[in-house]
């Protein structure tokens, strides 16, 4: 990739995102920034906790509800659909009424839905309640991203998102372990009781510790048409759309693993629920470590270059994993080692692609974050059943990862070259004008 190409999107973004007014709420003190990161990290962890805590219980849910693995896997899809659709509604709402009210209301919905999951009589009803759970968790996800954009821009936003991933990364590490511990004491229904209690704790955090980051003078007009116009303007921004697609596909690679991991590691490789939780945590550690290394790399490379390199590594590692799985070579470690490289690559993509996308539309941070989050969880909702249809085995997971990583890489390379060409044309025209 040429020097001009790797800087094209970054330069265009910096030009377009300069705020028209100074942000009066931008935190300058290190202690204040740390407080913001910790609070937002706790809130944004609600989504991963909701998704991952019941993963060790999937095989037992299949038995208890007399269902199939594919049908139970659709309850994960229901959660992801709820997370996606909820963000499309809550994001614009947070641009209109502020960040706190939608966050508090959504967390309350999550608590109620968790309690309903406890008493679900069959897999269909469980899927509906899981969708409602995702709808409530969407508030925390989209509001946290919008608050980051309210307070930070450019590389600072990418750095904060990397730190958020450290805090948020504890959730997928702990979630299956917590779920496994709960299963030692009771049935899978107890997992949703624990999620309800966690929701209550996070609701207290939202009420007590999160300040409003969007002052009234920066809020958008009420009504449906302004929201539609905002979504239309976002979708007309080709670079924004591609960056959202890249972020969504990167996350869907992770969801391919989430959807199939309990079946691959427990059914195919014979791990029990607690062993599965430990192995799952190792993958999350790879993702977290990469996200923190990203902070260092941002001092030397542009976000676009980091994302392109990470996606290239992801494609290569997923190909190795697929070949080993098809050839039935290497056993569990033949599956896990390349998988950890893929998850590490995702850890580099996830802070940078969203930061680049959101920095293009600071005037509508909530709506932009909603579209970003909806795309990410929507892609996950599509990928989860695909893994099930392909067989819920190592081949299914690896082939899916190859596909989504390759598409993301091709899309990003296409838009960077296009942006570089437009930048070169603009500079040529400026030179000719200056010469004349």
ABEGO torsion letter per residue (X at the ends): XBAAAAAAAAAAAAAAABBABBBAABBABAAAAAAAAAAAAAAAAAAAAAAAAAAAAAAAAAAAAGBBAAAAAAAAAAAAAAAAAAAAAAAAAAAAAEAAAAAAAAAAAAAAAAAAAAABABAAAAAAAAAAAAAAAAAAAAAAAAAAAAABBEAAAAAAAAAAAAAAAAAAAAAAAAAAAAAAABBAAAAAAAAAAAAAAAAAAAAAABBBABBAAABBBBEAAAAAAAAAAAAABAAAAAAAAAAAAAAAAAAAAAAAAAAAAAAAAGBBAAAAAAAAAAAAAAAAAAAAAAAAAAAABBAAAAAAAAAAAAAAAAAAAAAAAAAGBGEAAAAAAAAAAAAAAAAAAAAAAAAAAAAABAABAAAAAAAAAAAAAAAAAAAAAAAAAAGGBAAAAAAAAAAAAAAAAAAAAAAAAAAAAAAAAAAAAAAAAAAX
